[in-house]
Amino acid sequence: MVLRGVRPGRLVLGAVTVVTLATASAVAMVLWAATGPAARVRVYQAAPSGTAGDQARAYALGLLAKLRLPDGARQAPWPAEPRRLPQPVLPYWPTYGVTAQALYRTGASMGSVYWFLTRHVPAGMQPRWPGNVGNGTDRYVLDVPAHLPRGIAHANLEVVVSPRGSGSLIRAEVQVVWYPPRSAAEYVHPGRYRSVTVTVPKLSDASRGDTVTRTFTSQAVITQLAALLNRLPGMLPTAFYCPIMRVGARPLPSPYRLAFTPRSRRWPTIAAAPVGCFQGGIVVGKHRQPALDFSRGKIIPVMLSLTGQQVK
């Protein structure tokens, strides 16, 4: 099996068959053809993935196993050209992503299968799309976990139901995206720092781009901000739409910034800011580190509160 736009690589034989696939952008994907009870379940995964990827793959297979189908539904073999099948509406993650797929056939009509799926949401999940979602020919059902485990950024279980003769074809697909790893250097040890400088937008006149900056020497504040920063996950590769920026223009500094000043020259200064439409990221001393996802924690509200700029 080869994904669209990729060419086959090496084949490794063992308990699990692994086919490495390389795209034009040199991003490798792996197709796992499972054996035993999970036979005919296909898993595409960015490679190499490490422990986090292994956990994400196990989580994806677990979500797929929760899918409830009407009585009489049976797993079906994948056709020679799976791309001709109806495709799920899920984003494409070339890195830090794993996709588990299964195909089923049933003698029940598309309408009755859709009705069954919408009334039998898998345990621990909740529907994402309300109403009767379809394209005129097929029906789509999307469920998401009510709570994500630590280290997982996104997870979806989508089912596409298509009419086939007097019955239906059911394509189930789980997509799980995990957070990229963080570097050891970007973790802040609060005892090594004598102050932290916080910069946030001036909310009373945010349209002008004015900012407010405060420096704190309280060890309690340093420890609080260090803990919040240390808990942030790595930033997934994301494209940002920035209509206010001219093409080719240099990004402006982020309006949200943190700078930890060390007690001694033995320790580096650590500067942190969100990435996106502004110049951000993590810089330790003179070395740039992997960016962090500031949207996944409480650090921004705390920064606003410390500088008296919280929304009332």
C-alpha positions in Angstrom: 0.0 0.0 0.0 1.4 3.4 -0.9 0.1 6.8 0.1 -0.7 9.3 -2.6 2.4 11.3 -3.6 4.9 8.9 -1.9 7.3 6.2 -3.2 8.0 2.9 -1.5 11.1 2.4 0.6 12.4 -0.6 2.6 10.4 -3.6 3.8 11.1 -5.1 7.2 9.7 -8.5 8.1 8.7 -9.6 11.5 5.6 -9.8 13.8 4.5 -6.6 12.2 5.1 -5.7 8.6 6.6 -2.2 8.2 6.7 -0.3 4.9 8.7 2.9 5.0 7.3 5.7 2.8 9.2 8.9 1.9 7.4 12.0 0.6 8.9 14.6 -1.6 9.5 16.7 1.5 11.6 13.9 2.9 9.1 13.1 5.7 9.0 9.4 6.3 5.7 7.5 6.9 5.3 3.9 8.1 2.5 1.5 7.3 2.0 -1.1 10.0 0.0 -4.1 8.8 -1.1 -5.7 12.1 -1.6 -9.4 12.6 -4.0 -11.3 15.0 -7.2 -9.6 16.2 -6.1 -6.3 14.6 -5.6 -7.9 11.2 -6.6 -5.6 8.2 -6.2 -2.5 10.4 -3.7 -0.2 8.6 -1.7 2.3 10.6 0.2 5.1 9.0 2.7 6.9 11.2 5.5 9.5 10.9 8.9 7.8 11.4 10.9 7.7 13.6 8.4 8.2 16.3 10.1 7.1 19.6 8.2 6.3 22.8 5.7 9.1 22.3 4.8 7.8 18.9 4.5 4.2 20.2 2.1 5.5 22.9 0.1 7.4 20.4 -0.2 4.4 18.1 -1.5 2.3 21.0 -4.0 5.0 21.9 -5.2 5.2 18.3 -5.8 1.4 18.1 -7.6 1.6 21.4 -9.9 4.3 20.1 -10.6 2.3 17.0 -11.4 -0.8 19.1 -14.1 1.3 20.9 -16.1 1.7 17.7 -19.6 0.1 17.9 -21.1 -1.2 14.6 -24.5 -2.7 13.8 -24.9 -6.4 14.1 -23.7 -8.3 11.1 -21.0 -5.8 10.2 -17.7 -7.6 9.2 -14.2 -6.4 8.5 -13.5 -6.2 4.8 -10.2 -6.4 2.8 -8.8 -3.2 1.5 -9.0 -2.8 -2.2 -5.9 -2.5 -4.4 -6.5 1.3 -4.7 -7.8 2.6 -1.4 -7.7 6.2 -2.6 -10.8 5.5 -4.7 -12.8 5.0 -1.5 -14.6 7.9 0.1 -12.1 9.9 2.1 -12.5 11.2 5.7 -12.4 14.9 6.3 -9.4 15.1 8.6 -6.3 17.3 8.5 -3.0 16.0 7.3 -0.1 15.8 9.8 3.1 14.8 8.1 4.9 14.7 11.5 3.9 13.7 15.0 0.8 12.0 13.7 -0.6 8.4 13.5 -3.6 7.2 11.6 -5.4 3.8 12.1 -7.8 2.7 9.4 -10.3 -0.2 9.2 -12.9 -1.2 6.5 -16.2 -2.9 7.1 -19.2 -4.2 5.2 -22.8 -4.6 6.3 -26.1 -5.6 4.7 -27.7 -2.6 6.5 -28.6 0.5 4.6 -26.5 3.7 4.8 -29.2 5.5 6.6 -29.7 2.8 9.3 -25.9 2.6 9.8 -25.6 6.3 10.2 -28.5 6.3 12.7 -26.9 3.5 14.7 -23.5 5.3 14.8 -25.0 8.6 16.0 -26.8 6.9 18.8 -23.9 4.6 19.9 -21.1 7.0 20.6 -18.0 5.1 21.8 -17.3 5.1 25.5 -15.4 8.1 26.7 -16.0 10.1 23.5 -18.4 12.7 22.3 -19.9 13.7 18.9 -18.2 16.6 17.2 -20.5 17.2 14.2 -24.2 17.7 15.1 -26.9 17.0 12.5 -26.9 15.0 9.3 -23.5 15.5 7.8 -22.8 14.2 4.3 -21.9 15.1 0.7 -25.0 13.9 -1.0 -23.7 10.4 -1.5 -22.0 9.4 1.8 -22.5 10.1 5.5 -19.9 11.2 8.0 -19.7 10.7 11.8 -17.0 12.4 13.9 -16.4 11.6 17.5 -13.6 13.0 19.8 -12.3 11.9 23.2 -13.9 13.8 26.1 -10.5 14.0 27.7 -7.1 13.6 26.1 -4.2 11.8 27.8 -1.1 13.7 28.6 1.2 14.2 25.6 -1.7 14.0 23.1 -2.6 17.1 21.2 -5.5 15.9 19.0 -7.5 12.8 18.5 -10.5 12.0 16.2 -12.5 9.0 15.2 -14.3 9.5 11.9 -16.5 7.1 10.1 -17.6 7.4 6.5 -20.6 5.4 5.5 -21.2 4.7 1.7 -23.9 2.8 -0.1 -22.8 -0.5 -1.7 -25.4 -2.5 -3.5 -28.2 -3.3 -1.0 -25.8 -2.7 2.0 -23.1 -0.3 3.1 -19.4 0.2 3.2 -18.0 1.6 6.5 -14.6 3.2 6.6 -13.4 4.0 10.1 -10.3 6.1 10.7 -8.6 7.3 13.9 -6.1 10.1 13.8 -4.0 10.9 16.8 -1.4 13.7 17.0 1.2 13.9 19.8 3.2 16.9 21.0 6.8 17.1 19.7 9.6 16.6 22.3 11.0 19.5 24.3 14.7 20.2 24.8 16.2 19.8 28.3 17.8 23.3 28.0 14.5 25.1 27.8 13.3 24.0 31.2 13.7 26.8 33.8 15.2 26.0 37.2 13.7 28.9 39.3 16.4 28.9 42.0 19.0 29.9 39.4 17.2 33.2 38.5 17.0 36.5 40.4 14.3 38.1 38.3 11.8 37.6 35.5 10.6 40.4 33.2 7.1 40.1 31.8 5.8 41.9 28.8 2.1 41.9 27.7 -0.1 44.0 25.4 -1.6 47.1 27.0 -5.2 46.1 26.8 -6.5 49.7 27.2 -5.0 50.5 23.8 -4.2 47.2 22.2 -5.0 48.5 18.7 -1.8 50.6 18.8 0.4 47.7 19.7 1.5 49.3 23.0 2.9 46.9 25.7 3.4 46.9 29.4 6.6 45.6 31.0 7.2 44.6 34.6 10.2 43.0 36.3 9.7 40.8 39.3 12.3 39.7 41.8 9.9 37.8 44.1 11.0 34.1 44.2 7.3 33.1 44.4 6.6 34.8 41.1 9.7 33.4 39.4 8.8 29.9 40.6 5.2 30.3 39.5 6.1 31.5 35.9 8.8 28.9 35.6 6.4 26.1 36.6 3.8 27.3 34.1 6.4 27.5 31.3 7.9 24.1 32.2 4.4 22.5 31.8 3.8 23.8 28.3 4.0 21.2 25.5 6.1 21.6 22.4 4.6 23.5 19.5 3.3 21.4 16.6 4.3 22.5 13.1 1.5 24.9 12.2 0.9 27.4 9.4 -0.4 30.8 10.6 -2.5 33.2 8.5 -1.3 36.7 9.2 -3.3 39.2 7.2 -1.7 42.3 8.9 1.8 41.3 7.7 3.1 42.2 4.3 4.7 39.4 2.2 8.4 39.2 3.0 8.1 41.6 6.0 10.1 40.8 9.1 7.9 39.6 12.0 7.3 42.0 14.8 8.3 41.0 18.4 5.6 39.0 20.2 3.5 41.2 22.5 3.8 38.4 25.1 7.3 37.9 26.4 9.2 36.4 29.4 12.8 36.9 30.2 14.5 35.1 33.1 17.7 36.8 34.4 20.2 34.5 36.1 21.9 35.0 39.5 25.2 34.0 38.1 27.0 33.9 34.7 27.0 30.1 35.1 23.4 30.1 34.0 22.0 31.4 30.7 19.3 34.0 30.3 16.0 32.4 29.1 13.7 34.3 26.8 10.3 32.9 25.9 7.5 34.1 23.7 4.6 32.5 21.7 5.2 31.8 18.0 2.7 32.7 15.3 2.3 36.0 13.5 5.0 37.5 15.7 8.6 36.7 16.3 8.7 34.3 19.2 10.1 31.0 20.4 12.5 30.0 23.2 16.1 31.3 23.4 18.5 29.9 26.0 21.6 32.1 26.1 22.2 32.5 22.4 20.7 29.2 21.4 17.2 28.9 20.0 15.2 25.9 21.3 12.0 24.2 20.1 9.0 26.5 20.4 6.3 25.9 23.0 2.5 26.0 22.7 1.4 28.9 24.9 -2.2 28.3 24.2 -2.2 25.0 26.1 -1.6 26.4 29.6 -2.6 29.2 32.0 0.6 31.2 31.5 -0.9 34.0 29.4 -3.7 34.8 31.9 -1.2 34.8 34.8 1.1 37.2 32.9 -1.8 39.6 32.3 -2.8 39.4 35.9 0.7 40.1 37.2 0.9 43.2 35.0 -2.6 44.5 35.8 -3.9 43.9 32.3 -6.3 41.0 32.9 -9.7 41.2 31.2 -12.4 42.3 33.6 
